[in-house]
Amino acid sequence: MNDLIPLHCPSCGGNIQVENQLEKIYCTHCGTQLLLRMGSDGLLAPLIAREMAASAGLMEAQKAQITADLLQKQIQQLEAQAQRIRHDLLQYCRDNQVDGWGRETKGLKLVNQYTRQVTGSPQLTRDILRQAVSKNPVTGEWNYHLQAVEALNLPALTTAEDMYRLFQFVLKNTDQGKEARQVLAILQPIASIWPELAKKQQEYGNAVEKMAGR
Ligand SMILES: [Zn+2]
């Protein structure tokens, strides 16, 4: 036989009696669903169920917000690392366009084989690189400004995922010699950066959905 504990309904103030083993009751006066919780004072206290649910939902949303903020920072850092790799790759391509016989180097050729495979046409040809060139008015020398090269519209050579796909392509073509290995060395860090970035982006998407309460 359980003791009956006299309490007041927090919604209507009416007297209610509850068994101490119960978790969920309805007020006999106003019908409000109540949850019984042990307070920090060790006494049983009735709480309005829908308010509990609302505050639990709010806490979930706040937690998701903190998670999303943290993930966003981590994503930005990984994106910056990927862009650094792209910068190094484009610098290499700018500085290694032609071999001793004036032909496109094997390194640049490899990059263009990859872009042709993805987009249907080579994307980093010497003609395209020439768009980023300017003549020094004093010395008359042609300068390939790296910033201008980086600003070119280069399909398949832009995002972190692009760098990862290029890395995998070059990995399959290391038999192309020294230049292939040089390009591979530049791209190597993306092997761990891209999977990590993709995972964080997925987690970020989940956190944003939770924030919206979906
Ligand atoms: Zn009530």
py3Dmol code that shows the C-alpha trace and the ligand (Angstrom):
import py3Dmol

protein = """\
ATOM      1  CA  MET A   1       0.000   0.000   0.000  1.00  0.00           C
ATOM      2  CA  ASN A   2       1.490   3.287  -1.103  1.00  0.00           C
ATOM      3  CA  ASP A   3       1.157   6.494   0.839  1.00  0.00           C
ATOM      4  CA  LEU A   4      -0.875   9.255  -0.695  1.00  0.00           C
ATOM      5  CA  ILE A   5       0.944  12.544  -0.716  1.00  0.00           C
ATOM      6  CA  PRO A   6      -1.092  15.767  -0.682  1.00  0.00           C
ATOM      7  CA  LEU A   7       0.105  18.335  -3.231  1.00  0.00           C
ATOM      8  CA  HIS A   8      -1.165  21.378  -5.105  1.00  0.00           C
ATOM      9  CA  CYS A   9      -1.652  21.482  -8.858  1.00  0.00           C
ATOM     10  CA  PRO A  10       0.746  24.103 -10.265  1.00  0.00           C
ATOM     11  CA  SER A  11      -1.778  24.955 -12.945  1.00  0.00           C
ATOM     12  CA  CYS A  12      -5.002  25.543 -11.011  1.00  0.00           C
ATOM     13  CA  GLY A  13      -3.817  25.394  -7.398  1.00  0.00           C
ATOM     14  CA  GLY A  14      -6.281  22.615  -6.568  1.00  0.00           C
ATOM     15  CA  ASN A  15      -5.522  19.984  -3.955  1.00  0.00           C
ATOM     16  CA  ILE A  16      -4.365  16.698  -5.403  1.00  0.00           C
ATOM     17  CA  GLN A  17      -3.233  13.474  -3.827  1.00  0.00           C
ATOM     18  CA  VAL A  18      -0.627  11.324  -5.512  1.00  0.00           C
ATOM     19  CA  GLU A  19       1.043   8.002  -4.890  1.00  0.00           C
ATOM     20  CA  ASN A  20       4.764   8.522  -4.481  1.00  0.00           C
ATOM     21  CA  GLN A  21       5.619   5.891  -7.094  1.00  0.00           C
ATOM     22  CA  LEU A  22       3.747   7.687  -9.878  1.00  0.00           C
ATOM     23  CA  GLU A  23       5.565   9.767 -12.491  1.00  0.00           C
ATOM     24  CA  LYS A  24       2.710  11.120 -14.518  1.00  0.00           C
ATOM     25  CA  ILE A  25      -0.742  12.211 -13.354  1.00  0.00           C
ATOM     26  CA  TYR A  26      -3.633  14.380 -14.446  1.00  0.00           C
ATOM     27  CA  CYS A  27      -5.002  17.035 -12.131  1.00  0.00           C
ATOM     28  CA  THR A  28      -8.476  15.943 -10.986  1.00  0.00           C
ATOM     29  CA  HIS A  29      -9.619  19.592 -11.077  1.00  0.00           C
ATOM     30  CA  CYS A  30      -8.315  21.040 -14.342  1.00  0.00           C
ATOM     31  CA  GLY A  31      -7.072  17.965 -16.226  1.00  0.00           C
ATOM     32  CA  THR A  32      -3.558  19.320 -16.742  1.00  0.00           C
ATOM     33  CA  GLN A  33      -0.958  16.634 -17.294  1.00  0.00           C
ATOM     34  CA  LEU A  34       1.610  16.776 -14.505  1.00  0.00           C
ATOM     35  CA  LEU A  35       4.984  15.147 -14.086  1.00  0.00           C
ATOM     36  CA  LEU A  36       6.158  14.310 -10.589  1.00  0.00           C
ATOM     37  CA  ARG A  37       9.793  15.025  -9.935  1.00  0.00           C
ATOM     38  CA  MET A  38      11.882  14.864  -6.799  1.00  0.00           C
ATOM     39  CA  GLY A  39      13.127  18.372  -6.056  1.00  0.00           C
ATOM     40  CA  SER A  40      16.541  19.206  -4.638  1.00  0.00           C
ATOM     41  CA  ASP A  41      14.831  19.440  -1.218  1.00  0.00           C
ATOM     42  CA  GLY A  42      13.914  15.754  -1.479  1.00  0.00           C
ATOM     43  CA  LEU A  43      10.208  16.516  -1.763  1.00  0.00           C
ATOM     44  CA  LEU A  44       7.977  15.426  -4.572  1.00  0.00           C
ATOM     45  CA  ALA A  45       6.889  18.339  -6.761  1.00  0.00           C
ATOM     46  CA  PRO A  46       4.339  18.326  -9.607  1.00  0.00           C
ATOM     47  CA  LEU A  47       5.424  20.113 -12.796  1.00  0.00           C
ATOM     48  CA  ILE A  48       3.303  20.963 -15.801  1.00  0.00           C
ATOM     49  CA  ALA A  49       4.220  18.408 -18.472  1.00  0.00           C
ATOM     50  CA  ARG A  50       4.035  20.677 -21.537  1.00  0.00           C
ATOM     51  CA  GLU A  51       6.331  23.250 -19.874  1.00  0.00           C
ATOM     52  CA  MET A  52       8.853  20.508 -19.129  1.00  0.00           C
ATOM     53  CA  ALA A  53       8.749  19.375 -22.745  1.00  0.00           C
ATOM     54  CA  ALA A  54       9.165  22.950 -23.984  1.00  0.00           C
ATOM     55  CA  SER A  55      12.193  23.590 -21.778  1.00  0.00           C
ATOM     56  CA  ALA A  56      13.755  20.242 -22.764  1.00  0.00           C
ATOM     57  CA  GLY A  57      13.271  21.169 -26.424  1.00  0.00           C
ATOM     58  CA  LEU A  58      14.837  24.568 -25.817  1.00  0.00           C
ATOM     59  CA  MET A  59      17.857  22.998 -24.134  1.00  0.00           C
ATOM     60  CA  GLU A  60      18.304  20.626 -27.088  1.00  0.00           C
ATOM     61  CA  ALA A  61      18.181  23.573 -29.487  1.00  0.00           C
ATOM     62  CA  GLN A  62      20.734  25.500 -27.427  1.00  0.00           C
ATOM     63  CA  LYS A  63      23.051  22.501 -27.329  1.00  0.00           C
ATOM     64  CA  ALA A  64      22.714  22.099 -31.103  1.00  0.00           C
ATOM     65  CA  GLN A  65      23.529  25.799 -31.532  1.00  0.00           C
ATOM     66  CA  ILE A  66      26.786  25.424 -29.565  1.00  0.00           C
ATOM     67  CA  THR A  67      27.691  22.308 -31.549  1.00  0.00           C
ATOM     68  CA  ALA A  68      26.935  24.071 -34.846  1.00  0.00           C
ATOM     69  CA  ASP A  69      29.079  27.090 -33.896  1.00  0.00           C
ATOM     70  CA  LEU A  70      32.017  24.849 -33.012  1.00  0.00           C
ATOM     71  CA  LEU A  71      31.651  22.808 -36.201  1.00  0.00           C
ATOM     72  CA  GLN A  72      31.474  25.973 -38.277  1.00  0.00           C
ATOM     73  CA  LYS A  73      34.829  27.116 -36.883  1.00  0.00           C
ATOM     74  CA  GLN A  74      36.395  23.704 -37.540  1.00  0.00           C
ATOM     75  CA  ILE A  75      34.989  23.689 -41.080  1.00  0.00           C
ATOM     76  CA  GLN A  76      36.443  27.148 -41.752  1.00  0.00           C
ATOM     77  CA  GLN A  77      39.863  25.969 -40.554  1.00  0.00           C
ATOM     78  CA  LEU A  78      39.775  22.876 -42.765  1.00  0.00           C
ATOM     79  CA  GLU A  79      38.568  24.956 -45.743  1.00  0.00           C
ATOM     80  CA  ALA A  80      41.486  27.328 -45.177  1.00  0.00           C
ATOM     81  CA  GLN A  81      43.917  24.394 -45.153  1.00  0.00           C
ATOM     82  CA  ALA A  82      42.417  23.115 -48.406  1.00  0.00           C
ATOM     83  CA  GLN A  83      42.735  26.573 -49.996  1.00  0.00           C
ATOM     84  CA  ARG A  84      46.376  26.656 -48.893  1.00  0.00           C
ATOM     85  CA  ILE A  85      46.936  23.402 -50.809  1.00  0.00           C
ATOM     86  CA  ARG A  86      45.189  24.902 -53.851  1.00  0.00           C
ATOM     87  CA  HIS A  87      47.447  27.955 -53.553  1.00  0.00           C
ATOM     88  CA  ASP A  88      50.555  25.742 -53.504  1.00  0.00           C
ATOM     89  CA  LEU A  89      49.278  23.681 -56.446  1.00  0.00           C
ATOM     90  CA  LEU A  90      48.574  26.758 -58.585  1.00  0.00           C
ATOM     91  CA  GLN A  91      51.935  28.216 -57.662  1.00  0.00           C
ATOM     92  CA  TYR A  92      53.597  24.993 -58.791  1.00  0.00           C
ATOM     93  CA  CYS A  93      51.650  25.026 -62.066  1.00  0.00           C
ATOM     94  CA  ARG A  94      52.460  28.685 -62.695  1.00  0.00           C
ATOM     95  CA  ASP A  95      56.159  28.100 -62.074  1.00  0.00           C
ATOM     96  CA  ASN A  96      56.362  24.818 -64.021  1.00  0.00           C
ATOM     97  CA  GLN A  97      54.471  25.454 -67.245  1.00  0.00           C
ATOM     98  CA  VAL A  98      57.040  24.452 -69.833  1.00  0.00           C
ATOM     99  CA  ASP A  99      59.914  22.027 -69.934  1.00  0.00           C
ATOM    100  CA  GLY A 100      63.331  22.601 -71.491  1.00  0.00           C
ATOM    101  CA  TRP A 101      61.850  22.031 -74.969  1.00  0.00           C
ATOM    102  CA  GLY A 102      59.062  24.575 -74.523  1.00  0.00           C
ATOM    103  CA  ARG A 103      56.399  21.901 -74.095  1.00  0.00           C
ATOM    104  CA  GLU A 104      53.762  21.693 -71.388  1.00  0.00           C
ATOM    105  CA  THR A 105      55.355  20.005 -68.379  1.00  0.00           C
ATOM    106  CA  LYS A 106      54.244  16.574 -67.251  1.00  0.00           C
ATOM    107  CA  GLY A 107      52.982  18.079 -63.990  1.00  0.00           C
ATOM    108  CA  LEU A 108      50.705  20.582 -65.723  1.00  0.00           C
ATOM    109  CA  LYS A 109      49.658  17.919 -68.223  1.00  0.00           C
ATOM    110  CA  LEU A 110      48.549  15.657 -65.386  1.00  0.00           C
ATOM    111  CA  VAL A 111      46.420  18.420 -63.846  1.00  0.00           C
ATOM    112  CA  ASN A 112      44.823  19.017 -67.228  1.00  0.00           C
ATOM    113  CA  GLN A 113      44.185  15.313 -67.817  1.00  0.00           C
ATOM    114  CA  TYR A 114      42.269  15.301 -64.553  1.00  0.00           C
ATOM    115  CA  THR A 115      40.232  18.431 -65.365  1.00  0.00           C
ATOM    116  CA  ARG A 116      39.423  17.023 -68.811  1.00  0.00           C
ATOM    117  CA  GLN A 117      38.182  13.833 -67.195  1.00  0.00           C
ATOM    118  CA  VAL A 118      35.905  15.785 -64.820  1.00  0.00           C
ATOM    119  CA  THR A 119      34.712  18.696 -66.979  1.00  0.00           C
ATOM    120  CA  GLY A 120      35.340  17.525 -70.527  1.00  0.00           C
ATOM    121  CA  SER A 121      38.064  20.056 -71.246  1.00  0.00           C
ATOM    122  CA  PRO A 122      41.445  21.027 -69.773  1.00  0.00           C
ATOM    123  CA  GLN A 123      41.077  23.889 -67.264  1.00  0.00           C
ATOM    124  CA  LEU A 124      44.607  25.032 -66.523  1.00  0.00           C
ATOM    125  CA  THR A 125      46.123  25.385 -69.974  1.00  0.00           C
ATOM    126  CA  ARG A 126      48.880  27.872 -70.689  1.00  0.00           C
ATOM    127  CA  ASP A 127      46.317  29.969 -72.575  1.00  0.00           C
ATOM    128  CA  ILE A 128      44.156  30.150 -69.470  1.00  0.00           C
ATOM    129  CA  LEU A 129      47.183  30.889 -67.303  1.00  0.00           C
ATOM    130  CA  ARG A 130      48.034  33.722 -69.697  1.00  0.00           C
ATOM    131  CA  GLN A 131      44.863  35.503 -68.559  1.00  0.00           C
ATOM    132  CA  ALA A 132      46.654  36.079 -65.280  1.00  0.00           C
ATOM    133  CA  VAL A 133      49.742  37.578 -66.848  1.00  0.00           C
ATOM    134  CA  SER A 134      50.751  41.205 -67.036  1.00  0.00           C
ATOM    135  CA  LYS A 135      53.718  43.019 -68.521  1.00  0.00           C
ATOM    136  CA  ASN A 136      55.986  44.946 -66.198  1.00  0.00           C
ATOM    137  CA  PRO A 137      56.025  48.436 -67.765  1.00  0.00           C
ATOM    138  CA  VAL A 138      59.605  49.073 -66.596  1.00  0.00           C
ATOM    139  CA  THR A 139      61.411  45.804 -67.330  1.00  0.00           C
ATOM    140  CA  GLY A 140      59.069  44.554 -70.047  1.00  0.00           C
ATOM    141  CA  GLU A 141      58.928  41.165 -68.289  1.00  0.00           C
ATOM    142  CA  TRP A 142      55.754  39.095 -68.147  1.00  0.00           C
ATOM    143  CA  ASN A 143      54.587  38.349 -64.635  1.00  0.00           C
ATOM    144  CA  TYR A 144      52.146  35.667 -63.660  1.00  0.00           C
ATOM    145  CA  HIS A 145      50.557  37.030 -60.512  1.00  0.00           C
ATOM    146  CA  LEU A 146      49.575  34.184 -58.271  1.00  0.00           C
ATOM    147  CA  GLN A 147      46.606  36.104 -56.910  1.00  0.00           C
ATOM    148  CA  ALA A 148      45.359  36.545 -60.455  1.00  0.00           C
ATOM    149  CA  VAL A 149      45.873  32.826 -61.137  1.00  0.00           C
ATOM    150  CA  GLU A 150      43.942  31.992 -57.974  1.00  0.00           C
ATOM    151  CA  ALA A 151      41.145  34.341 -59.028  1.00  0.00           C
ATOM    152  CA  LEU A 152      40.675  32.562 -62.381  1.00  0.00           C
ATOM    153  CA  ASN A 153      37.491  30.561 -62.786  1.00  0.00           C
ATOM    154  CA  LEU A 154      38.916  27.041 -62.650  1.00  0.00           C
ATOM    155  CA  PRO A 155      36.235  24.331 -62.683  1.00  0.00           C
ATOM    156  CA  ALA A 156      37.318  21.126 -60.938  1.00  0.00           C
ATOM    157  CA  LEU A 157      40.200  23.021 -59.327  1.00  0.00           C
ATOM    158  CA  THR A 158      38.372  25.114 -56.765  1.00  0.00           C
ATOM    159  CA  THR A 159      36.941  23.336 -53.745  1.00  0.00           C
ATOM    160  CA  ALA A 160      38.486  21.049 -51.145  1.00  0.00           C
ATOM    161  CA  GLU A 161      36.652  18.150 -52.784  1.00  0.00           C
ATOM    162  CA  ASP A 162      38.206  19.119 -56.148  1.00  0.00           C
ATOM    163  CA  MET A 163      41.664  18.934 -54.555  1.00  0.00           C
ATOM    164  CA  TYR A 164      40.815  15.509 -53.142  1.00  0.00           C
ATOM    165  CA  ARG A 165      39.674  14.202 -56.527  1.00  0.00           C
ATOM    166  CA  LEU A 166      42.829  15.542 -58.148  1.00  0.00           C
ATOM    167  CA  PHE A 167      44.885  13.885 -55.413  1.00  0.00           C
ATOM    168  CA  GLN A 168      43.242  10.533 -56.155  1.00  0.00           C
ATOM    169  CA  PHE A 169      43.812  11.000 -59.874  1.00  0.00           C
ATOM    170  CA  VAL A 170      47.499  11.795 -59.415  1.00  0.00           C
ATOM    171  CA  LEU A 171      47.843   8.892 -56.986  1.00  0.00           C
ATOM    172  CA  LYS A 172      46.837   6.544 -59.821  1.00  0.00           C
ATOM    173  CA  ASN A 173      49.383   8.179 -62.130  1.00  0.00           C
ATOM    174  CA  THR A 174      52.552   8.283 -60.057  1.00  0.00           C
ATOM    175  CA  ASP A 175      54.213   6.236 -62.800  1.00  0.00           C
ATOM    176  CA  GLN A 176      54.316   9.549 -64.710  1.00  0.00           C
ATOM    177  CA  GLY A 177      57.588  10.350 -62.985  1.00  0.00           C
ATOM    178  CA  LYS A 178      59.138  12.996 -60.804  1.00  0.00           C
ATOM    179  CA  GLU A 179      56.631  15.737 -61.600  1.00  0.00           C
ATOM    180  CA  ALA A 180      53.690  13.522 -60.713  1.00  0.00           C
ATOM    181  CA  ARG A 181      55.309  12.833 -57.378  1.00  0.00           C
ATOM    182  CA  GLN A 182      55.880  16.565 -56.830  1.00  0.00           C
ATOM    183  CA  VAL A 183      52.202  17.315 -57.481  1.00  0.00           C
ATOM    184  CA  LEU A 184      51.262  14.405 -55.244  1.00  0.00           C
ATOM    185  CA  ALA A 185      53.426  15.773 -52.420  1.00  0.00           C
ATOM    186  CA  ILE A 186      51.644  19.150 -52.649  1.00  0.00           C
ATOM    187  CA  LEU A 187      48.227  17.488 -52.535  1.00  0.00           C
ATOM    188  CA  GLN A 188      49.043  14.854 -49.901  1.00  0.00           C
ATOM    189  CA  PRO A 189      47.508  16.681 -46.860  1.00  0.00           C
ATOM    190  CA  ILE A 190      44.077  16.778 -48.557  1.00  0.00           C
ATOM    191  CA  ALA A 191      43.934  12.977 -48.112  1.00  0.00           C
ATOM    192  CA  SER A 192      43.030  13.536 -44.456  1.00  0.00           C
ATOM    193  CA  ILE A 193      41.560  17.072 -44.690  1.00  0.00           C
ATOM    194  CA  TRP A 194      38.740  16.292 -47.145  1.00  0.00           C
ATOM    195  CA  PRO A 195      37.234  13.246 -45.344  1.00  0.00           C
ATOM    196  CA  GLU A 196      37.374  15.201 -42.079  1.00  0.00           C
ATOM    197  CA  LEU A 197      35.764  18.233 -43.726  1.00  0.00           C
ATOM    198  CA  ALA A 198      33.007  16.135 -45.311  1.00  0.00           C
ATOM    199  CA  LYS A 199      32.251  14.550 -41.937  1.00  0.00           C
ATOM    200  CA  LYS A 200      32.087  17.938 -40.187  1.00  0.00           C
ATOM    201  CA  GLN A 201      29.809  19.327 -42.898  1.00  0.00           C
ATOM    202  CA  GLN A 202      27.459  16.393 -42.381  1.00  0.00           C
ATOM    203  CA  GLU A 203      27.486  16.939 -38.608  1.00  0.00           C
ATOM    204  CA  TYR A 204      26.904  20.654 -39.114  1.00  0.00           C
ATOM    205  CA  GLY A 205      23.857  19.912 -41.254  1.00  0.00           C
ATOM    206  CA  ASN A 206      22.485  17.636 -38.508  1.00  0.00           C
ATOM    207  CA  ALA A 207      23.065  20.295 -35.819  1.00  0.00           C
ATOM    208  CA  VAL A 208      21.308  22.957 -37.910  1.00  0.00           C
ATOM    209  CA  GLU A 209      18.313  20.644 -38.299  1.00  0.00           C
ATOM    210  CA  LYS A 210      18.200  20.099 -34.545  1.00  0.00           C
ATOM    211  CA  MET A 211      18.385  23.852 -33.960  1.00  0.00           C
ATOM    212  CA  ALA A 212      15.286  24.240 -36.100  1.00  0.00           C
ATOM    213  CA  GLY A 213      13.658  21.521 -33.983  1.00  0.00           C
ATOM    214  CA  ARG A 214      13.217  19.140 -36.883  1.00  0.00           C
TER     215      ARG A 214
END
"""
ligand_1 = """\
1
ZN
Zn -5.221 21.557 -11.757
"""
view = py3Dmol.view(width=600, height=400)
view.addModel(protein, "pdb")
view.setStyle({"model": 0}, {"cartoon": {"style": "trace"}})
view.addModel(ligand_1, "xyz")
view.setStyle({"model": 1}, {"stick": {}})
view.zoomTo()
view.show()
